[in-house]
Amino acid sequence: MFVDANYNFKLDENEIRTKSNFFGDFVLPDQIYPNQLVALGGVGIDTNTDHADSILIGTSVNAKPVWLSPMSSVQSVSADFNSTVFSLGI
Protein backbone atom coordinates (compact mmCIF):
# COMPACT_ATOMS: atom_id res chain seq x y z
CA MET A 1 0.00 0.00 0.00
CA PHE A 2 1.43 3.36 -0.98
CA VAL A 3 0.59 6.95 -1.84
CA ASP A 4 1.10 7.25 -5.59
CA ALA A 5 2.10 10.93 -5.58
CA ASN A 6 3.00 11.01 -9.28
CA TYR A 7 0.11 8.76 -10.45
CA ASN A 8 2.32 6.22 -12.24
CA PHE A 9 0.98 3.15 -10.37
CA LYS A 10 4.54 2.27 -9.29
CA LEU A 11 6.08 2.52 -5.84
CA ASP A 12 8.80 5.13 -6.18
CA GLU A 13 11.57 5.68 -3.65
CA ASN A 14 10.15 8.94 -2.26
CA GLU A 15 6.52 7.80 -1.88
CA ILE A 16 4.90 7.09 1.48
CA ARG A 17 4.20 3.40 2.03
CA THR A 18 2.72 1.15 4.66
CA LYS A 19 1.44 -2.40 5.08
CA SER A 20 -2.10 -3.44 5.83
CA ASN A 21 -2.98 -5.85 8.59
CA PHE A 22 -4.78 -9.20 8.28
CA PHE A 23 -8.10 -7.43 7.70
CA GLY A 24 -6.75 -4.97 5.13
CA ASP A 25 -6.73 -2.02 7.54
CA PHE A 26 -3.94 0.49 7.10
CA VAL A 27 -2.85 3.85 8.49
CA LEU A 28 -1.19 6.67 6.58
CA PRO A 29 -0.20 10.18 7.74
CA ASP A 30 -3.00 12.77 7.68
CA GLN A 31 -1.07 15.18 5.49
CA ILE A 32 -1.28 12.98 2.38
CA TYR A 33 -4.77 14.11 1.36
CA PRO A 34 -5.85 14.31 -1.43
CA ASN A 35 -3.87 11.64 -3.24
CA GLN A 36 -4.09 8.38 -5.12
CA LEU A 37 -3.63 5.24 -3.06
CA VAL A 38 -2.43 1.97 -4.56
CA ALA A 39 -2.45 -1.49 -3.03
CA LEU A 40 -0.32 -4.19 -4.63
CA GLY A 41 -0.88 -7.88 -4.01
CA GLY A 42 -2.30 -9.42 -0.88
CA VAL A 43 -4.17 -12.48 0.31
CA GLY A 44 -7.97 -12.79 0.41
CA ILE A 45 -9.10 -13.34 4.00
CA ASP A 46 -12.19 -15.27 2.93
CA THR A 47 -10.50 -17.69 0.51
CA ASN A 48 -6.82 -17.39 1.47
CA THR A 49 -6.18 -16.79 -2.24
CA ASP A 50 -2.90 -15.13 -3.15
CA HIS A 51 -3.51 -11.97 -5.19
CA ALA A 52 0.16 -11.26 -5.90
CA ASP A 53 -0.54 -9.74 -9.30
CA SER A 54 -3.47 -7.54 -8.28
CA ILE A 55 -3.56 -3.77 -8.06
CA LEU A 56 -6.30 -1.79 -6.36
CA ILE A 57 -6.62 1.97 -6.65
CA GLY A 58 -8.52 4.55 -4.64
CA THR A 59 -8.47 8.23 -3.86
CA SER A 60 -8.05 9.72 -0.42
CA VAL A 61 -9.79 13.06 -0.13
CA ASN A 62 -9.70 13.62 3.63
CA ALA A 63 -9.06 11.75 6.85
CA LYS A 64 -12.15 9.55 6.40
CA PRO A 65 -11.79 5.79 5.81
CA VAL A 66 -10.95 4.69 2.28
CA TRP A 67 -11.83 1.29 0.79
CA LEU A 68 -9.74 0.01 -2.08
CA SER A 69 -11.71 -2.43 -4.20
CA PRO A 70 -12.30 -3.36 -7.82
CA MET A 71 -15.03 -0.68 -7.93
CA SER A 72 -12.78 2.02 -6.44
CA SER A 73 -10.22 1.07 -9.09
CA VAL A 74 -12.79 1.48 -11.89
CA GLN A 75 -13.88 4.81 -10.42
CA SER A 76 -10.28 6.04 -10.19
CA VAL A 77 -9.54 5.47 -13.88
CA SER A 78 -12.97 6.19 -15.36
CA ALA A 79 -13.66 9.54 -16.99
CA ASP A 80 -17.40 9.02 -16.41
CA PHE A 81 -17.98 6.59 -13.56
CA ASN A 82 -21.79 6.48 -13.92
CA SER A 83 -21.60 5.59 -17.62
CA THR A 84 -18.94 2.98 -16.91
CA VAL A 85 -21.06 1.35 -14.20
CA PHE A 86 -24.11 1.41 -16.47
CA SER A 87 -22.20 -0.19 -19.35
CA LEU A 88 -20.99 -2.93 -16.99
CA GLY A 89 -24.60 -3.62 -16.02
CA ILE A 90 -24.02 -2.88 -12.36
C-alpha positions as CSV (number, residue, x, y, z in Angstrom):
1,M,0.0,0.0,0.0
2,F,1.4,3.4,-1.0
3,V,0.6,6.9,-1.8
4,D,1.1,7.3,-5.6
5,A,2.1,10.9,-5.6
6,N,3.0,11.0,-9.3
7,Y,0.1,8.8,-10.4
8,N,2.3,6.2,-12.2
9,F,1.0,3.1,-10.4
10,K,4.5,2.3,-9.3
11,L,6.1,2.5,-5.8
12,D,8.8,5.1,-6.2
13,E,11.6,5.7,-3.7
14,N,10.1,8.9,-2.3
15,E,6.5,7.8,-1.9
16,I,4.9,7.1,1.5
17,R,4.2,3.4,2.0
18,T,2.7,1.1,4.7
19,K,1.4,-2.4,5.1
20,S,-2.1,-3.4,5.8
21,N,-3.0,-5.9,8.6
22,F,-4.8,-9.2,8.3
23,F,-8.1,-7.4,7.7
24,G,-6.7,-5.0,5.1
25,D,-6.7,-2.0,7.5
26,F,-3.9,0.5,7.1
27,V,-2.9,3.8,8.5
28,L,-1.2,6.7,6.6
29,P,-0.2,10.2,7.7
30,D,-3.0,12.8,7.7
31,Q,-1.1,15.2,5.5
32,I,-1.3,13.0,2.4
33,Y,-4.8,14.1,1.4
34,P,-5.9,14.3,-1.4
35,N,-3.9,11.6,-3.2
36,Q,-4.1,8.4,-5.1
37,L,-3.6,5.2,-3.1
38,V,-2.4,2.0,-4.6
39,A,-2.4,-1.5,-3.0
40,L,-0.3,-4.2,-4.6
41,G,-0.9,-7.9,-4.0
42,G,-2.3,-9.4,-0.9
43,V,-4.2,-12.5,0.3
44,G,-8.0,-12.8,0.4
45,I,-9.1,-13.3,4.0
46,D,-12.2,-15.3,2.9
47,T,-10.5,-17.7,0.5
48,N,-6.8,-17.4,1.5
49,T,-6.2,-16.8,-2.2
50,D,-2.9,-15.1,-3.2
51,H,-3.5,-12.0,-5.2
52,A,0.2,-11.3,-5.9
53,D,-0.5,-9.7,-9.3
54,S,-3.5,-7.5,-8.3
55,I,-3.6,-3.8,-8.1
56,L,-6.3,-1.8,-6.4
57,I,-6.6,2.0,-6.6
58,G,-8.5,4.5,-4.6
59,T,-8.5,8.2,-3.9
60,S,-8.0,9.7,-0.4
61,V,-9.8,13.1,-0.1
62,N,-9.7,13.6,3.6
63,A,-9.1,11.7,6.8
64,K,-12.2,9.6,6.4
65,P,-11.8,5.8,5.8
66,V,-10.9,4.7,2.3
67,W,-11.8,1.3,0.8
68,L,-9.7,0.0,-2.1
69,S,-11.7,-2.4,-4.2
70,P,-12.3,-3.4,-7.8
71,M,-15.0,-0.7,-7.9
72,S,-12.8,2.0,-6.4
73,S,-10.2,1.1,-9.1
74,V,-12.8,1.5,-11.9
75,Q,-13.9,4.8,-10.4
76,S,-10.3,6.0,-10.2
77,V,-9.5,5.5,-13.9
78,S,-13.0,6.2,-15.4
79,A,-13.7,9.5,-17.0
80,D,-17.4,9.0,-16.4
81,F,-18.0,6.6,-13.6
82,N,-21.8,6.5,-13.9
83,S,-21.6,5.6,-17.6
84,T,-18.9,3.0,-16.9
85,V,-21.1,1.3,-14.2
86,F,-24.1,1.4,-16.5
87,S,-22.2,-0.2,-19.4
88,L,-21.0,-2.9,-17.0
89,G,-24.6,-3.6,-16.0
90,I,-24.0,-2.9,-12.4
